[in-house]
Amino acid sequence: MNHRLLILGTLGEFVQLVQKAKQRGYYTIVCDGYSEGEARAYADASYVLPVTDTDAIAELCKKERVDGIITSFSDLLMECMVKIAAKADLPCYLKPEQIPWYRDKSVCRQTLSKLGLPTPGYVKIQVSLSCEPDKIKQLVHSLSYPLISKPMDKYGSRGIYIIHDESELAEQVIRTAEFTDLDEVLVEEYNDGFEFNMMTWVSDGKVNVISIADREKTQPEADMLPISTRNVYPSRLLSHVYEPAKDLLQSYIAHTGQMDGPLSMQFFWKPGKGIQVCEIAARFFGYEHELTDMVYGFNIEELLLAGVYQKEKISEMFAGHDVFHPLHHGAVVYFHGKLRKIADQTKAYELAGNEAVVKPWIFYKTGETVVEYGPNPYLALYYMETESREKLDEVTEYFFDKMSMTDPDGQEIAYRNQIPDYFITEE
């Protein structure tokens, strides 16, 4: 049978997924609101529709006789895919009623608390109270600073602000309230421990670990939330966090009822204090899943396609996968920047030629202006591969020192990144 597959998403992250689907002989249709999406050039058919127009895309599925739907790398894409699948009567690993457990930060926190699983202390604050600082202070009196305020209906770092003390509380809650379409925002305790990205696959109700990475962050300016600047595979703290993190996810899906499909978690760990959940998502991480292929020879696109049409192959993939024995050490290094016009990217392109770089990705063209949110999430990123963590750190330090993009006045645009200190766990 010549399967007809809809891939929800057309940006560069989806190119390999489209290519692999076509290699298998599937008629491949791509769809989202980005008319210039790179993956469109590789698909059999291409439609420009906002992913949030789930009714229109469901009708498209019926028109094109689609028998499978797939996406990943974004919470919004995952949510829309689940709704489209339900409306078009297509198989999917989640039902619409399960979405809040993975999409609504408040529901996730409530579920973790109900199950007795570790999560930061939090409160929900009515947007209508954002101009009443005394009432906000009363609501958060049981929480320990620093705190962060975040919307419960957005993804990425949109509308998330750090609150160092009581004097900043009302101001940051007001800023977050401007980003939400809901009646409430979330204020929670900020964990300054080591942070991790974990990707797994649920098969017949069992969590299979694909990878756990160190999620390193840098605070570029004093009043800014720390930003993700390097994810490293495998984590140097893997032996400390593997079992408790896996057990936690297993407990979570026992409650949500997820039996199949991708499952990811961001979490913290401190020596002597254990792990604490930041976020649980029913998709893989964008601009990062390539690392599992580089480090382990485990391809996420093949897994996603098997989840739609060849589930019997999933057990074979995990039978040959050992998260504790990588083939290489790898990282994705991210560079963020100020919202200025780019005049010179010479250094960024020079770094792209470094022998450790497997794939460079420079998002802007010279002459373009950096925007806060849009199809370009970073100034640039580099996928790196070395034979040891020590060599990887050495190359990373070189990149952090040499990276530069400047504006027409010669002013630096790129924020300066740093590698965190791991000495606490290695005494």
C-alpha positions in Angstrom: 0.0 0.0 0.0 1.3 3.5 -0.9 0.7 5.3 2.4 -0.3 9.0 2.3 1.3 10.8 5.2 0.7 14.4 6.4 3.7 16.0 8.1 2.7 19.0 10.2 5.6 21.4 9.8 7.8 22.7 7.0 10.8 24.4 8.6 14.3 23.0 8.4 13.8 20.6 11.3 11.4 18.6 9.1 13.6 18.2 6.0 15.0 14.8 7.1 11.6 13.5 8.2 10.2 14.3 4.7 13.2 12.8 3.0 13.0 9.5 5.0 9.2 9.3 4.4 9.7 9.6 0.7 12.5 7.0 0.7 10.0 4.6 2.1 7.7 5.2 -0.8 5.1 7.2 1.2 3.2 10.0 -0.6 4.3 12.9 1.6 2.2 16.1 2.2 3.5 18.9 4.3 1.5 21.8 5.8 1.9 24.8 8.1 1.7 28.6 7.8 5.3 29.2 6.7 5.1 29.6 2.9 8.9 29.5 2.6 9.4 26.4 4.7 12.5 24.5 3.6 10.8 21.0 3.8 8.3 22.0 1.1 10.9 21.5 -1.6 11.1 17.8 -0.8 7.4 16.9 -0.3 5.0 15.4 -2.9 2.4 18.0 -2.0 2.5 21.2 0.0 -0.2 23.4 1.6 0.0 26.8 3.4 -2.4 26.7 6.3 -2.0 27.9 9.9 -1.5 24.8 12.1 -4.1 26.2 14.5 -6.8 25.9 11.8 -7.4 22.3 12.7 -10.8 22.1 11.0 -9.3 23.2 7.6 -6.4 20.7 7.9 -8.7 17.9 9.0 -10.7 18.5 5.8 -7.4 18.6 3.9 -6.6 15.1 5.3 -9.9 13.8 4.0 -9.4 15.4 0.6 -5.9 14.0 0.2 -7.0 10.6 1.6 -4.3 10.8 4.3 -3.9 7.6 6.4 -1.2 8.9 8.8 -0.2 12.1 10.5 3.0 13.0 12.2 4.8 16.0 13.8 7.2 16.8 16.7 9.7 19.3 18.0 7.0 21.8 19.2 4.2 21.7 21.8 2.0 23.7 19.6 2.5 21.4 16.7 1.8 18.4 18.9 -1.4 19.9 20.2 -2.7 20.7 16.8 -1.8 17.3 15.4 -3.8 15.6 18.1 -6.8 17.7 17.4 -6.5 17.2 13.6 -6.1 13.4 14.0 -9.3 13.3 16.1 -11.3 15.3 13.6 -10.0 13.4 10.6 -10.3 10.0 12.3 -6.6 9.3 12.0 -4.6 7.1 14.5 -2.6 9.1 17.0 -0.8 8.3 20.2 -2.8 10.9 22.2 -6.5 11.9 22.4 -7.6 15.6 22.7 -8.6 15.0 26.3 -5.0 14.0 27.2 -3.5 17.3 25.9 -3.7 19.3 29.1 -1.3 16.9 30.9 1.4 17.8 28.4 0.4 21.3 27.3 -1.0 23.1 30.4 1.8 23.8 32.9 -0.8 24.2 35.7 -2.3 20.8 35.0 1.1 19.2 34.9 2.1 20.7 38.2 -1.2 19.6 39.8 -0.8 16.0 38.5 2.8 15.8 39.8 1.7 17.0 43.2 -1.2 14.6 43.3 1.1 11.7 42.5 3.7 12.8 45.1 6.3 13.5 42.4 8.9 16.2 42.8 8.1 19.6 41.3 8.8 23.2 42.3 6.3 24.9 44.6 3.9 27.1 42.7 0.8 29.2 42.8 -1.6 30.4 40.1 -2.4 34.1 40.0 -5.4 35.7 38.3 -4.5 38.1 35.6 -7.0 40.5 37.1 -4.8 40.7 40.2 -1.7 41.7 38.2 -2.1 45.4 39.4 -2.7 44.5 43.0 0.8 43.8 44.4 -0.3 43.2 48.0 -2.6 40.4 47.0 0.1 38.8 44.8 2.5 38.9 47.7 0.0 37.2 49.9 -0.5 34.4 47.3 3.2 33.6 47.0 4.1 33.9 50.7 4.8 30.2 51.1 7.2 30.1 48.1 11.0 30.6 48.3 12.8 33.1 46.2 14.0 33.2 43.4 10.8 32.6 41.5 9.8 32.7 37.9 6.5 33.8 36.3 5.3 32.1 33.2 2.2 31.8 31.0 0.4 28.4 31.0 -0.5 28.4 27.4 2.7 29.4 25.6 5.8 27.5 24.6 9.6 28.1 24.6 10.6 31.0 26.8 7.8 33.3 25.9 6.7 35.5 28.8 8.9 33.8 31.3 10.7 36.1 33.8 12.9 35.6 36.9 11.8 37.2 40.2 14.8 37.7 42.5 12.9 39.2 45.4 9.6 40.7 46.5 10.3 44.1 45.0 10.2 42.5 41.5 7.2 40.3 42.0 4.3 42.5 40.7 6.3 43.9 37.8 7.2 40.5 36.4 3.7 39.1 36.9 2.3 42.0 34.9 4.9 41.3 32.1 3.9 37.6 32.0 0.2 38.5 32.0 0.7 40.4 28.7 1.7 37.1 27.0 -1.2 34.8 28.0 -4.7 34.3 26.6 -5.8 32.7 29.8 -7.2 34.1 33.1 -4.2 33.0 35.2 -0.4 32.9 35.1 1.9 30.6 37.0 4.5 31.7 39.6 6.8 28.9 40.7 10.1 28.4 42.6 13.2 28.7 40.4 15.6 25.7 40.7 19.2 26.7 40.2 20.5 23.1 40.1 21.8 21.2 37.1 19.3 21.0 34.3 18.7 18.1 31.9 16.8 17.2 28.7 15.5 13.7 28.5 13.9 12.0 25.5 12.1 8.7 25.7 9.6 6.7 23.7 6.5 5.0 25.2 5.8 1.6 23.8 2.9 -0.5 25.1 2.9 1.7 28.2 6.6 1.3 29.0 9.1 4.2 29.0 12.2 3.5 26.9 15.0 6.0 27.4 16.6 7.4 24.3 18.9 10.0 25.8 19.6 12.3 28.7 21.6 15.5 28.1 23.1 18.2 30.1 21.1 21.4 29.4 23.5 24.2 30.0 22.4 27.8 30.3 23.9 31.2 30.5 22.5 34.4 32.0 23.6 37.0 29.3 22.5 40.1 31.3 21.6 40.7 34.9 17.9 41.1 34.4 17.5 38.3 31.8 16.3 34.8 32.4 19.2 32.3 31.7 19.0 31.1 28.1 19.9 27.6 26.8 23.4 27.7 25.3 24.6 24.1 25.0 23.0 20.6 25.3 25.6 17.9 25.7 25.1 14.1 25.0 25.4 12.0 27.0 25.0 13.8 30.4 28.1 13.6 32.5 25.7 13.0 35.4 23.8 10.2 33.7 24.3 7.6 36.4 22.9 9.9 39.0 19.6 10.7 37.3 18.8 7.8 34.9 16.7 5.6 37.2 14.8 8.3 39.2 13.9 10.2 36.0 12.7 7.1 34.2 10.6 5.9 37.2 9.1 9.4 37.4 7.9 9.3 33.8 6.6 5.8 34.2 4.5 7.0 37.1 3.3 10.0 35.1 2.0 8.1 32.1 0.4 5.5 34.3 -1.9 8.4 35.3 -2.3 10.1 31.9 -2.9 6.9 30.1 -0.3 7.4 27.4 0.6 4.0 25.8 2.7 5.0 22.8 4.6 7.8 21.3 7.3 10.4 22.2 7.7 11.6 25.7 10.3 14.2 26.9 11.1 15.9 30.2 13.2 18.8 31.3 14.2 18.4 34.9 16.7 19.6 37.6 19.0 17.7 39.9 21.0 18.8 43.0 23.4 16.6 45.0 21.5 15.3 48.0 18.2 16.8 46.9 17.3 14.5 44.0 15.4 15.5 40.8 12.7 18.0 40.3 10.5 18.3 37.2 10.5 21.4 35.1 8.3 20.2 32.1 6.9 17.0 30.6 6.0 17.0 26.9 4.6 14.5 24.4 7.1 15.4 21.6 10.8 15.5 21.0 13.0 18.5 21.4 13.5 20.8 18.4 17.0 21.6 17.1 18.4 18.8 19.3 17.1 15.4 18.3 19.9 15.1 15.7 22.3 14.5 18.6 20.9 11.0 19.3 21.9 10.0 15.7 25.3 11.6 16.1 26.1 10.1 19.5 24.3 6.8 19.4 23.4 6.1 15.8 19.7 6.2 16.9 17.6 8.1 14.4 14.6 10.0 15.7 13.0 10.4 12.2 13.0 6.6 11.7 11.4 6.2 15.1 8.7 8.7 14.4 7.8 7.0 11.1 7.8 3.5 12.7 5.4 4.9 15.3 2.9 5.6 12.5 3.3 2.6 10.1 5.8 0.0 11.5 5.4 -0.3 15.2 6.9 -3.8 15.1 10.3 -2.2 14.4 10.4 -0.1 17.5 11.4 -3.0 19.8 14.3 -3.8 17.4 15.5 -0.2 17.5 15.7 -0.2 21.3 17.2 -3.7 21.5 20.3 -2.3 20.0 20.4 1.0 21.9 22.4 1.6 25.1 22.2 5.1 26.6 25.3 4.4 28.8 27.6 3.5 25.8 27.7 6.3 23.3 29.7 6.0 20.0 30.8 9.6 20.3 30.2 12.7 22.5 28.1 15.4 21.0 26.6 18.8 21.6 24.4 21.4 20.0 25.7 24.9 20.8 23.3 27.8 20.6 24.0 31.5 20.1 21.4 34.1 20.9 21.7 37.8 20.2 20.4 41.3 20.6 17.6 42.6 18.3 19.8 44.5 15.9 20.5 44.5 12.2 23.3 42.1 11.2 26.2 43.6 9.2 29.0 41.1 9.6 28.8 37.3 10.2 32.4 36.4 9.1 33.3 34.8 12.4 30.2 32.7 12.5 30.9 31.3 9.1 34.6 30.7 10.0 33.5 28.6 13.0 31.2 26.6 10.7 34.4 25.1 9.1 35.8 23.8 12.4 36.6 20.0 12.1 34.4 19.2 15.1 31.3 20.7 13.4 28.9 18.1 11.9 26.4 20.6 10.8 26.3 24.4 11.1 23.0 26.4 11.0 23.2 30.2 10.6 19.7 31.4 10.7 19.9 35.0 9.4 21.2 36.5 6.2 23.6 39.5 6.4 21.4 42.6 6.4 18.5 41.1 8.2 17.4 42.2 11.6 17.2 39.8 14.6 13.6 39.4 15.9 12.6 38.1 19.3 10.1 35.4 18.1 9.7 33.9 14.6 11.0 31.1 12.4 14.6 31.9 13.4 15.0 30.9 17.0 18.7 31.7 17.3 21.5 33.6 15.6 23.2 30.3 14.9 23.7 26.8 16.2 26.4 24.2 15.6 26.2 20.5 16.0 29.5 19.2 17.3 31.0 15.7 17.6 34.2 14.6 19.4 35.6 11.4 20.9 35.5 12.6 24.5 33.7 15.1 26.8 37.0 16.8 27.5 37.7 17.5 23.8 34.1 18.7 23.4 34.5 21.2 26.3 37.7 22.4 24.7 36.1 23.0 21.3 33.1 24.7 23.0 35.3 27.1 24.9 36.9 28.1 21.6 33.5 28.8 20.0 32.3 30.7 23.0 35.4 32.9 22.8 35.5 33.5 19.1 31.8 33.8 18.1 30.9 37.2 16.8 28.2 39.0 14.8 28.2 42.8 14.6 25.8 45.5 13.6 26.4 48.3 11.1 28.1 50.3 13.9 30.5 47.5 14.7 28.7 46.7 18.0 28.5 43.1 19.1 25.1 41.3 18.6 25.9 37.8 20.0 25.6 37.2 23.7 28.6 35.7 25.4 28.1 32.1 26.4 29.6 30.2 29.4 30.1 26.5 30.4 28.7 25.9 33.9 30.9 24.6 36.7 30.4 20.9 37.5 32.9 20.7 40.4 30.2 20.1 43.0 29.4 16.6 41.8 33.0 15.6 41.2 34.6 16.1 44.6 
